[in-house]
Amino acid sequence: PPPPLDPTEARNRFGYVFQSFVSALAQREHPLVIFLDDLQWVDAATLDLLHGLLTGPGIQHVLLIGAYRDNEVDDSHLLTWAVNRLEASGGRLSRLSLGPLALPDLTSFLCDTLHREPGYIEPIAGLIQKKTDGNPFFVIQFLKMLEQEGLLIFESEHGGWSFGIDAIAAAGMTDNVVDLMTRKIRRLSPTGQHVLTMAACVGNQFEGTTFVTISRQSREDAEAGLAEALQAGLLQEAGDASTPSDERVPGRVSYSFLHDRVQQAAYDLIPEAQKKPIHLDVGRLLLPELDADAPDDRIFTIVNHLNIGADLIDTAVERLAVARLNLAAGRKAKTSAAYRAALDYFAKGVALLDESAWSSEYELMFALHLEAAEGQYLDGAFAAAEESFRLLLLRAARTLDLAQIQSLRITLYENQSRWLDAVSAGRDGLTLFDISFPERTEDKLAALDREVDMVETLVGARGIASLIDLPDMTDANMRMVMRILTILWAPAYIAGDEVLARLISATMVRLSIVHGHTEDSAYGYVTHAIMVGPIRRDYRSAYEWGTLALQVNRRFNDLKRRAKIHQQFQAHVNLWCRPFESCIQHAREASRSGLEAGDFPYAGYGAATEAWSAFLINRDLDRFVRDYTPTLALLEKIKMTDFLGAHRILLNWAQALQGRTAGRLSLSDATFDEQQFIETHQRDARFFLTFLYVARLHLSVLFEELPSALAAARLARTVAVTGTIWPVLIDFWGGLAAAAAFDDAAEEERSLLGRALVSAERTLAELTATCPENFRCMSLVLSAEIKRVESHSDQAARLLDDAISYAHQTSNVQLEALANELCARIWLRRNDAPGGAPW
């Protein structure tokens, strides 16, 4: 079985797997048609699933046909909302209104059915049209009733049916289909009527053996009543119609009502005062069947019956038992993403108990209320969920319960992008365990230094790698603290409080070393590595922390967090110590495990950042565009709009390098508008502007557009995030632009350009020491340009020769070409074209 996940991830995984399953079935050679009837009864979870199926970019060759009764679907109906949402998102749909049979159509139908000419049929056609209003089901049942009443007679001599129109008119046949079905049911024997009304209580479909139990009749009487209803055409055998009747297991036959109107008519025959007792009795009789071998949906059938008769349960013991059953049913519904149904079960469970249960049955009361609040959040009722969490905080009596509520509040606010509220909820949760973080930046920095010092002392001489041997964390309080710290990290970081995020990571590392490992320890280690590497510039230790994170994740076989660990590792840790090629495998694992675990954000991060590493390797731009264009569909499918735009920039950047865009520096095309992208991200999520500005910087340097290059470098520095590859690329390409502009710059500007060059050279030299495969070529080329600016052209040429050799050795085609070009320019500046020819 798949590993258990939190509800949001479980819903994502279910939707993704369902869409993948349909995609696998639906091919050009064999398209798939899905028909869904009775959509007037559809629930929100099913509609969400269908929306994903109909709008997913990878879904093709599928035709979905849905039928519903338009008289039961108004503007406030869920189906109406879903259809409007589908149309707004560009979904293609057509509406076909199937009206009642018009008189000419009904006449034609009756001619074929009764084998008589139109002139003879027209009188009865008019009468039936008036009685049934052209409803096809009603028409057929009306004809059957006429035959049963002896008003429609088959004449064998001419193979047709005859009737007396006056006799039919005088018979007082009803013009209501339910009344007609009621009349038909009353023609059954008392046993048959009892069986059918009891069956109506059970549901639209039921199994014969089960029905015998709940009918409180002998097997012979129950089966006789079922057979009579079958003969009357009110019931039909359900299941696989291809199985011959003589091969079906006796007593295991399933039955269903011919039509829901038949069930309604049978149910209406039960006196109102008897309905609740019957349902309660049915639920009680079925309850023993609820064992480990029972079908997954059995609990819903039983609990639904018990809930209808819940008012009649007069013992505290039984009310408590039914409340527990509602909790179990709600949890099962939640795992199937049926959040609205789950909410109903939790609410009915609460209604069965009074306030005194907070003392006598605290765990059950807390579970019902907590599940209900979480269900509201998952169903999108954020305001209701927030209020439910607030009230539950007043009721919760145990520290771990209070902490669990706060952890869910963090997630609630995170899903609404209320980052500061999420941080506040996290702080409240940690306070329960006497853990608090300072508010002022200076105090946070001091606390961070203390935490890092404690971590270094705890690691001591044994080394980071040895921490994999730590025992598992057993303290329940500390495990909850680790959970809160994990989900608090992202809101703190996104809210702009990077110091708090680093402090959270260091605290998680310290707690893991002191109390042992939990699944969340891996996240603490990998986020701590981000600080140790790019921020503290200890890249080797950062790599050890990141490797430890991967090992801990494997130790717990923790799919839930795997995408996060691999993504953080490859995008912020691995690239400083290992070749870019090795980042690709971790990015792919992040994407794969994220999709498997329903962690769509990190699945998208993995898919997008894999392309970053592939682009930096840049051996074949044609292949890059071909291989990574499909990533657009994935990012669109999981609705990662920001990364979708950034990925389009990357693909257009590769096209621009091949001269395949409208202008040499242009990244716009039919699918992407640079100016609109800037306007969208200028206020929020400015990080994504980094892609645009670095691409513009790179192209401007290569095409010798110096003013554009310098402007792009300035803009890129304002939005780039520390700890990613982008500041390094800005240093390198911005450094080349600064060197190219140096000779013609004024004295004051030369001073600024010179300081930028020295800083960039120092950064690349540091990185080269830990990962020459990724950074040595850049370091050599930039150092050569600095030597050229300093009028040491011979030293510059030697550095460029080294760069050419190393670039060739590591298959870095772009930098090998660039170094050759720069070397040739040195000779051209000496007016020695033949000398520069080899380059």
Secondary structure, DSSP 8 states (H G I E B T S, - for coil): ------HHHHHHHHHHHHHHHHHHH--SSS-EEEEE--GGG--HHHHHHHHHHHH-TT--SEEEEE---GGG--TTSHHHHHHHHHHHTT------------HHHHHHHHHHHHT--HHHHHHHHHHHHHHHTT-HHHHHHHHHHHHHTTSEEEETTTTEEEE-HHHHHHTT--S-HHHHHHHHHHTS-HHHHHHHHHHHHH-SEEEHHHHHHHHTS-HHHHHHHHHHHHHTTSEEEES-TTS-GGGS-TT--EEEESSHHHHHHHHHTS-HHHHHHHHHHHHHHHGGG-STTS-TTHHHHHHHHHHHTGGG---HHHHHHHHHHHHHHHHHHHHTT-HHHHHHHHHHHHHTS-TTHHHHSHHHHHHHHHHHHHHHHHTT-HHHHHHHHHHHHHH--SHHHHHHHHHHHHHHHHTTT-HHHHHHHHHHHHHTTT----SSHHHHHHHHHHHHHHHHHHHGGG-GGGGGG--B---HHHHHHHHHHHHHHHHHHHTT-HHHHHHHHHHHHHHHHHH-B-TTHHHHHHHHHHIIIIIT--HHHHHHHHHHHHHHHHHTT-HHHHHHHHHHHHHHTGGGTS-HHHHHHHHHHHHHHHHHHT-HHHHHHHHHHHHHHHHHH-S-HHHHHHHHTTHHHHHHHTT-HHHHHHHHHHHHHHHHHTT-SSSTT---BTTB-HHHHHHHHSSS-GGGHHHHHHHHHHHHHHTT-HHHHHHHHHHHHHH--TTSSHHHHHHHHHHHHHHHHHTTS-HHHHHHHHHHHHHHHHHHHHHHHH-HHHHHHHHHHHHHHHHHHTT-HHHHHHHHHHHHHHHHHTT-HHHHHHHHHHHHHHHHHTT-HHHHTT-
